[in-house]
Amino acid sequence: MLALIDKQRLQFLVKELGKLLELKRSSYYAYTASGHQPDVQRVLLRARVAELFNVYRGSAGRRTLRDQMTEEGFIMGRFKVLRLMHEAELQYRQQGQSPKKKCGQACVDIPNLLNRQFDVPQPYKMRCGYISYAWVADRWH
């Protein structure tokens, strides 16, 4: 928040910004006197995490990003990656499941013409196929 005051102090008074953000003026001046400079290495790490996050289209979590960063030579733990993600305001999301198709009525009974007699008198007299789903208890399995 102190950096926000620093950006807006040319347009507004520090006193007014402090009241708005509920910060004391002395906190801002102590911040500026300390000569606070951003950590360049951390900014570069945050930018690289954001790039990798966008490569995965927002579905990569901290473990995946940590593995990618480690492959690139940046040794860090998953909690540091998590903090970098929070700083960059990145939140991963997993793809949802596709909606299940529902059938409103039960299937018609299919007669069993073969009756488990697999030895037929001549070739191609009986044919069978593979079923990957079946209607059981009012739903497809």
C-alpha positions as CSV (number, residue, x, y, z in Angstrom):
1,M,0.0,0.0,0.0
2,L,2.9,2.3,0.6
3,A,4.0,1.9,-3.0
4,L,0.5,2.9,-4.0
5,I,0.8,6.1,-2.0
6,D,4.2,6.6,-3.7
7,K,2.6,6.4,-7.2
8,Q,-0.4,8.7,-6.3
9,R,1.4,11.3,-4.2
10,L,1.9,13.7,-7.2
11,Q,-1.9,13.9,-7.7
12,F,-3.1,13.8,-4.1
13,L,-1.8,14.7,-0.7
14,V,0.0,12.0,1.3
15,K,-2.3,12.9,4.3
16,E,-5.4,12.3,2.3
17,L,-4.1,9.0,0.8
18,G,-3.1,7.9,4.3
19,K,-6.6,8.5,5.6
20,L,-8.1,6.7,2.6
21,L,-5.9,3.6,3.1
22,E,-5.9,3.9,6.9
23,L,-2.2,4.4,7.2
24,K,-0.2,6.9,9.2
25,R,1.8,9.5,7.4
26,S,4.8,8.6,9.4
27,S,4.7,5.1,8.0
28,Y,4.9,6.4,4.5
29,Y,7.8,8.7,5.3
30,A,9.7,5.9,7.1
31,Y,9.2,3.8,4.0
32,T,10.6,6.4,1.7
33,A,13.5,7.2,4.0
34,S,14.5,3.5,4.1
35,G,15.3,3.7,0.4
36,H,13.2,0.7,-0.4
37,Q,14.0,-0.7,-3.8
38,P,12.3,-3.7,-5.4
39,D,14.3,-6.9,-5.5
40,V,15.2,-7.3,-9.2
41,Q,15.8,-11.1,-8.9
42,R,12.3,-11.6,-7.4
43,V,10.7,-9.5,-10.1
44,L,12.3,-11.6,-12.8
45,L,11.2,-14.8,-11.0
46,R,7.7,-13.5,-10.7
47,A,7.7,-12.7,-14.4
48,R,9.0,-16.1,-15.4
49,V,6.4,-17.8,-13.2
50,A,3.7,-15.7,-14.9
51,E,5.0,-16.7,-18.4
52,L,4.9,-20.4,-17.5
53,F,1.5,-20.0,-16.0
54,N,0.2,-18.6,-19.3
55,V,1.9,-21.4,-21.2
56,Y,-0.2,-23.8,-19.3
57,R,-3.3,-21.6,-19.9
58,G,-3.9,-21.1,-16.2
59,S,-4.1,-24.7,-15.2
60,A,-0.6,-25.2,-13.7
61,G,-0.3,-25.3,-10.0
62,R,2.7,-24.6,-7.7
63,R,4.1,-28.1,-8.1
64,T,4.1,-28.0,-11.9
65,L,5.5,-24.5,-12.0
66,R,8.2,-25.5,-9.4
67,D,9.2,-28.5,-11.6
68,Q,9.4,-26.2,-14.7
69,M,11.5,-23.6,-12.9
70,T,13.8,-26.3,-11.5
71,E,14.3,-27.6,-15.1
72,E,15.3,-24.1,-16.1
73,G,17.9,-23.9,-13.3
74,F,15.9,-21.9,-10.7
75,I,16.1,-23.9,-7.5
76,M,13.1,-23.1,-5.3
77,G,10.4,-24.9,-3.3
78,R,6.7,-25.0,-4.0
79,F,5.9,-22.5,-1.3
80,K,8.1,-19.9,-2.9
81,V,6.4,-20.5,-6.2
82,L,3.1,-20.1,-4.4
83,R,4.1,-16.8,-2.9
84,L,5.3,-15.6,-6.3
85,M,1.9,-16.7,-7.8
86,H,0.1,-14.6,-5.0
87,E,2.3,-11.6,-5.7
88,A,1.5,-11.9,-9.5
89,E,-2.2,-12.5,-8.6
90,L,-2.3,-15.8,-10.4
91,Q,-4.8,-18.4,-9.4
92,Y,-4.8,-21.7,-11.2
93,R,-8.0,-23.4,-12.3
94,Q,-8.6,-27.0,-13.4
95,Q,-10.7,-27.9,-16.4
96,G,-14.2,-28.9,-15.4
97,Q,-15.7,-32.3,-16.4
98,S,-17.8,-32.4,-19.5
99,P,-21.5,-32.6,-18.7
100,K,-23.0,-36.1,-18.6
101,K,-25.6,-36.9,-21.2
102,K,-28.8,-38.0,-19.6
103,C,-31.5,-40.2,-21.2
104,G,-35.1,-39.6,-20.1
105,Q,-36.3,-43.1,-20.7
106,A,-35.1,-46.7,-20.3
107,C,-33.7,-48.6,-23.3
108,V,-35.7,-51.1,-25.1
109,D,-34.8,-54.7,-24.2
110,I,-32.6,-56.3,-26.8
111,P,-33.3,-60.0,-27.3
112,N,-30.5,-62.5,-26.7
113,L,-30.5,-64.4,-30.0
114,L,-27.3,-66.3,-29.4
115,N,-28.2,-67.7,-25.9
116,R,-24.5,-68.4,-25.2
117,Q,-24.2,-71.0,-27.9
118,F,-21.0,-69.9,-29.6
119,D,-20.6,-73.0,-31.9
120,V,-22.6,-72.1,-35.0
121,P,-23.0,-74.5,-37.9
122,Q,-21.6,-72.2,-40.6
123,P,-19.4,-69.1,-40.7
124,Y,-21.0,-65.6,-40.5
125,K,-24.3,-67.1,-39.4
126,M,-24.1,-65.1,-36.1
127,R,-22.3,-61.9,-35.4
128,C,-21.5,-60.0,-32.2
129,G,-20.0,-56.7,-31.2
130,Y,-18.4,-54.9,-28.3
131,I,-20.5,-52.6,-26.2
132,S,-18.6,-49.9,-24.3
133,Y,-21.6,-48.8,-22.2
134,A,-24.8,-50.3,-20.8
135,W,-28.0,-49.0,-19.4
136,V,-28.2,-50.1,-15.7
137,A,-30.5,-48.8,-13.0
138,D,-31.8,-45.8,-15.0
139,R,-28.4,-44.5,-16.1
140,W,-25.6,-45.3,-18.5
141,H,-22.5,-47.2,-17.2
